[in-house]
Amino acid sequence: MKIVRPLALSLGLLLGLSVTIPALAEFRAVQSPAAILYDGPSKQAKKLYVAPRGMPIEVLSILPLWIKIRDQSGDVLWIERSDLGPVKSVLTVAVANIYQTALETSPLLFQVERGVLLEITEAPAPSTPAWVKVKHADGSYGYVKLAEIYGL
């Protein structure tokens, strides 16, 4: 696979300058039936809302008992580390089109509104890295573009 770097990064490496490369986002999901999200890393901090099981979140930093996260709306919050597990679902970020195969030319099976939780049934394949196979709560399966979801 060919790696394309921005010109500034390439020049920085050539000149021996210190260059910071942003890491890829790390996602986890709420594994508790309902997890409380706080404004700080303490049970004495303000309780902001309850996150449902399966909700994917982006990990920002990790402490021994707490994890600083960002939710789909961009809010930065804290959650108890024990409330998180691996990502098994994603959220739609807009109206998402679910197709029969990983091609926009395949039949459109259904659409889902923003904020709908979809179960991941297959990871993106090397041949179709911009797509993931998902399952809706009603049992319907299909493929959605990664650009239309949050959590992977």
CORBEL-V21921 format. One record per residue. BURIAL is # if it has 9 or more other ideal C-beta (glycine too) atoms within 8 Angstrom, else .. Layout:
# CORBEL-V21921
burial = (BURIAL,BURIAL)
This chain:
# CORBEL-V21921
burial = (.,.,.,.,.,.,.,.,#,#,#,#,#,.,.,.,.,.,.,.,.,.,.,.,.,.,#,#,#,#,.,.,.,#,#,#,#,#,.,.,#,.,.,.,#,.,.,.,.,.,#,.,.,#,#,#,#,#,#,.,.,.,#,.,.,#,#,#,#,#,#,#,.,.,.,.,#,#,#,#,#,.,#,#,.,.,#,.,#,#,#,#,#,.,.,#,#,#,#,.,.,#,.,.,.,#,.,#,.,.,.,#,.,.,.,#,#,#,#,#,.,.,.,#,#,.,.,#,.,.,#,#,#,#,#,#,.,.,.,#,.,#,#,#,#,#,.,#,#,.,#,#)
